[in-house]
Structure formats: C-alpha cells, structure tokens
Amino acid sequence: MSHGDTDRATGVRSTRPIPVTRVPAKVVAAIAAGFEHCLMVSNHTFDRGMSAFMATVERFALIGVSQHGMAVSLQDARAHLEDVDGAVIGHLSYSYGWDVDQRPCDEPWRSALIDPDLVIADTGGARDRDAVVVVGRVIGGTRGRRMRRLSNVRWRNV
C-alpha cells in the first residue's frame, strides 16, 4: 500500500520567512503501522533545506518504509519497483516545482520536475525492469491558485 503527501517529517526548523510545511517526526513512525511505501514528491520537498531532506529520507529508512520522490543517489531517482504477490509495480513521482528554490543545482535528480519526455522515458525504464503496472504521482498546479494552468492540461494528456 502506498501513502503520499506527508511533507517533510523532521524536527529541523526553518529559518525562511515564507510558510513551509512540516509534519512531526512521530507521524513517520505511525506510517509504518499501515504502509510499506510512501511517494514523497511534493512542492515542499526542499522547504526546510537539505538537512531536513536527508533527515526525512533517513527516518523512512530507519522504520523500514520505502519512499520515492526524494532521491539520495542517481540510482534512487529511477522508478522504485516493488514486488506485490509476484507482480512488479513501478512507482514514479514528479512535481511542478518547489515553493523554495533550494534544490541542489549540481544534483537535479534529487526530485524530478514534470517533463512529459522524462515521464515517458521513466515509464519505459520501469517496464524494461519488468514492471507490469507503473503508478505515477504528479504534483501539479500553482501555489495559492485554484485555476488550472495550461501546462497542467498539456501534461495530463500525455
């Protein structure tokens, strides 16, 4: 079972003046009671900087819940595959952007942006690695705006 949208469950405090998202660390432990995998891509991925990013990844690893959307290595950025009763399921995740501009410029693979060509390539890569189903999590939209953006409509139809 997958769970998503538990934004940055760490105790690291932000020094930024803009609103950022934080979930108490104890919530991550509760996730382990019912979930095996968490899709973590979000426009809040870098709200609290790289120390919170790494603390979140480490906390999920510590409790034994796999996650996708917050890559520690280039290998982690590939589709996450899980065997569910003999069927291989691929997990992909993408965001329209981030609320703070803190993604490491030299490591753009840490969290993927929506790019239809990348989504198609990643889906093919998961299928090449025996995924029979590929599930994607896409965080689309514009912060603070309810109207659809034209780009949201375009990539939705890919």
Buried (B, 14 or more C-beta within 10 A) or exposed (E): EBBBBBBBBBEBEBEEEEEBBBBEBEEBBEBBEEBBBBBBBBBBBBBBBBEBBBBBBEBBEEEEBBBBBBBBEEEBBBBBBBEEEEEBBBBBBBBBBBBBEBBEEEBEBBBBBBEBEEBEEBBEBBBEEEBEEBBBBBBBBBEEEEEEEEBBEEBEEE
